[in-house]
Amino acid sequence: MKINLAQDWQGVLKDEIEKPYFQELMTALNVEYKTHTCYPPAELIFSAFNNCSFDAVKVVIIGQDPYHGEGEANGLSFSVNDDIKIPPSLRNIFREINTDFDSIFMPTSGNLQKWAQQGVLLLNASLTVRKDSPNSHKHLKWNLFTDAVIKAISDQKENVVFLLWGSFAQKKGSKIDRSKHNVLESGHPSPMSANQGKWFGNKHFSQTNHFLKSKGLKEIEW
């Protein structure tokens, strides 16, 4: 499978891309995409990176794996294509943004590309999935690659806001250098977690903008 990854990220992740496990991963994906329906479409696997250059990264949001329903996944964590019904977790994200900024605007599209283009890396732990089969590509060692992405950002940048929602993301971000970066944690925006009082009221979006502004960086238009 062709590695459709932006040049700047290829430079940052050069050593990782050349490791045997990554070459095996690409070979396995070739087979998966030929023998099963997988998401996102092959050309969008690296969309998180291609919509947000390494230099531009100001915020990282960690998800688990892509949506597994037809036409939903577009390569950005929590994001769906324009014509897809907004999933429950993303709806709860929008609700928290509304509350956080005392707004009454509810987006009609769940496409978060505009966040990515402002410097929000919407990173899933696994970048691919089989149709109707969540976590089905977990065994392909995507986690090694995405761990390396997080480490590269932590090591080579400073003043990045990491938003870790739920225990999975918090474990995934456990090695972030918190002396250099701002790490915000809360429950996951899924209905189960949100309804238990672990999501709403975290004010992560205003806290992110406050931090960015304090560092002389442009705030995100959520």
N, C-alpha and C positions, 0 to 999 in steps of 0.2 A: 504493500500500500504506500502511495506517495505521501511523504510527510509535508502536508500543506500548512507549514508553520512559519510565521513571519520571520524575516531575516534576523531582526534584533534578538528575538527569543532563541533562535537557533544558535546565535553566538553565545548567549548566556548559558544555554543548556547543552552546549556542544559535547561536553564529556558524557553527559547522561544519554544523549541520543546515540552515541557510539557504543554504549554498553551492550553486551549480548542480550540481556533481558529485553531491552527496548526493540532490538532487531527482531527478537522472537515475538514480541507483542505485535509489531507491524505485520509479520507473517501470519500470525493467528487471526488478526483482524481481516486480512485478505480473505481467509477461508470463511470467517463468520459472515462477512458481508455478501459473499457469494452463495452461501448455503442457507442463510436465515435473513429475515427482515430485521435490520438493526437501525438504531437511532443514535445520534442525529444522522442525517445524510453524510456520507463520507467526506464531502467537501466542507462540512461544517464542524467536524470533530474538534478542530483547534480554534473555533470561533472566539472563545474567551480571550485568546492571545492575539488573534488577528484584529480584534476590535479595541484592544487596549495594549499599547506598546509597553515594553519593560520600563522605559524612562517615565511613562505617564502614570504608572501604578501609584495610586494614593490610598486606595481602599481594597481590601480583599474580603470577599464573602465566599465561604466554603460550603458547598452542598455535597450530597452523597453520590448520586448518579443521575443521568438524564431521565426525563419523563419517558415512559415506555409505551405511551399510546400513539396511535397514528397521527402524524403531522404536528405533534406537540413540541418536541425538542428542537432547539435551534443552536445548541452548543454553549449556551450560557446558563449557569446555575440559576434555578428558580424561574427562569424566563421561558415563555412560550411564544409561538408565532402569533402574528397579529390577529388572525381569524379564529383563534382557539379560545374556548371559554377559560376564563382565569381560574386556575386551580385554587383549592382552599388555602394552602400555605401562603401563596402569593397574595391572595385576597387579604389574609391576615397581616401580611407585610404592609400592604397599602393602607389598611385600617390603622395600623400603628403609626405610619407616616402622617396620616390625617390628624390623629390625636396629638402626636408629637409637635406638629406645627400649627395646631388649631385651625385646620383647613377642612373644607367640605368637598374637596375634589377627589373623586374616585375614578381612576383611569379606566378606559373601556378596552384597552389593550394590555396584555401581560408581557409584551416584548420589552425587555430591559436593555436593548442595545444602546439607548441613549445614556444609560448609566455607564456602560462599558466605555463609551466614547469620551466620557469625562474622567476616566482613570479608575473605574471600579472593575477589578478583575473578578469575574463571576466564575469561580473555579469549582468544578465538581471533582470529587476524589477519583471517580472513574469517568472517563470521557465518553464511553459508549455503553450501549445496553441492547439486549435482544427485545424485540416487540413483546409486550405483555408479560415481561419476565424481569421484575426489578432485581438489581444486584447480580444479574446473570453474567456480567463481565468482570466481576470482582477478582476472579481467579487469574485474570490476564496480567496481573501485576501493574495495573495502572497506578496503584497506590504508591509504588516506588517512584514513578515519574512525578506524580503530583506532590509527593513529599519533597522531592528535589526542587520543584518549583517554589514551594513555600520557603525552603531553606535558602535558596538563591535570593529571594526577595528579602528575607530576614537578614542575611549576611551582607548583601551588596547595597541595600537601601537603608534609609532611616525615616522616621516619622510617618510610617504607613499605619493605617488603622485596619486591624484585623477584626472582623465581626464573626464570632464563633457562636453559632446558634445550635444548642443541643449537645448532648454528650459526644456524639460522633465527631462533630466539628471541633469540639474542645480537645479531644484526644489527638485529632489530626494536627492541631496547632500547638501541641504541647511544647515543641522545641523552638518556638518563636522567641527571639531575644527581646524580652519585655523592657529592657533598659533602653532600647532604641526605638521601640514601636509602641503604639497604643492598642491594647487588646481589650475588646469589650465582649463579655459573655452573657448569655441568657438562655432560657429555654428555646426550643424550636418553635417556629411559627405554625406548625401543623395544628389542626383543630384539637387533637388530644392534649398536646402540651399547652396550647394557648388557653384552652378551657379550664386547665388546672391552675391558671394564674401565673404561668412561667414565661409568658411572652409579652402580653400587653403591658405597656407602661415602662418598657426598658429604655425608651428614649435614645436608642442607639443612633438614630439618624441626626438628631440635633447635636448629640454629643460628638459625633463624627465631624460635623461641620464646625463646631466650636473648636475642636482640636486642630483641624486643618487651618482655620482662620488664625489661630494662635501661632501657627508655624509659618504664616505668610503665604499659605496655599489657597487656591481657589476652592470655595465650597462646592459641594455636589448639589445639583438641582434634582432632588428626589421626585 
